[in-house]
Amino acid sequence: MHIRETRRAAREIKFVVPVSMRPGIVEWARQHLGPDGHGAGIDADEYSTSTLYFETPEFAVYQRQGSYGRSKYRIRQYGHSDLVFLERKFRTDRLLAKRRTRVSGVDLLRLEKDSPDPTWEGFWFHRRIVLRRLRPLLQLSYDRIAREGTSSTGPVRLTIDANLTALPMPDRAFLPGIGMPFLQGFAVIEIKYRVSLPAMFRALAEQFGLQVQKISKFRAGLRALDYPLPRDPDEQVPGMVGATGGDPAGHYSD
């Protein structure tokens, strides 16, 4: 599987809610949206996800320096699968683009070489992390519910993440579900849509009293591990030391 996806006028918002609200939001999602076709469980919408995030020695991604602030390079694994996904997520205020290639977990050994192999389907990923001096730094794991549907402006997707853990991982390997819990007592709600927020999600926000704030799972995970990094004055991380603001709902850019 190789996917290149570009969405102009795309939007992505995330909220953080107390975990006690999660069952109600999951029920709402299952009533209004369908499964995404790849999940497990009786409702075909459950995942266990682990993601390796790449960073430079100077933490240029965290500090959003130049183009590093617009792109994240990561490798994602679902459960204990032998297959993984090489991903780049690029976003600006008016564009959301994702590139994703599925490869064997064994092929991650290729990333240890300084010279990318142009015959490998993951060449584009390897080449860019070499040029940008990116190395694996952090594993984030969580349990996810994923639902999707359509609106008048195009497809929509809603995910609900809980049981988040962060683990220092300076290697191309996975330890699913292992690490330091963070955002304990909260669940992360993410909504993807195009152009303008569909009416169904406005109703969801009104029903559950969701409010928009700014926060990042990647940045929150690093902060939980006490890396010596400057605090983002706009960041609002519920339940964590040093957080600004106190509303348990939030707007994210992951």
Secondary structure, 3 states (H helix, E strand, C coil): CEEEEEEECEEEEEEEEEHHHHHHHHHHHHHHCEECCCCECCCCCEEEEEEEEEECCCCCCCCCCHHHHCEEEEEEEECCCCEEEEEEEEECCCEEEEEEEEEEHHHHHHHHCCCCCCCCCCHHHHHHHHHCCCEEEEEEEEEEEEEEEEECCEEEEEEEEEEEEEEECCCCCCCCCCCEECCCCEEEEEEEEECCCCHHHHHHHHHHCCCCCEECHHHHHHHHCCCCCCCCCCCCCCCCCCCCCCCCCCEECC
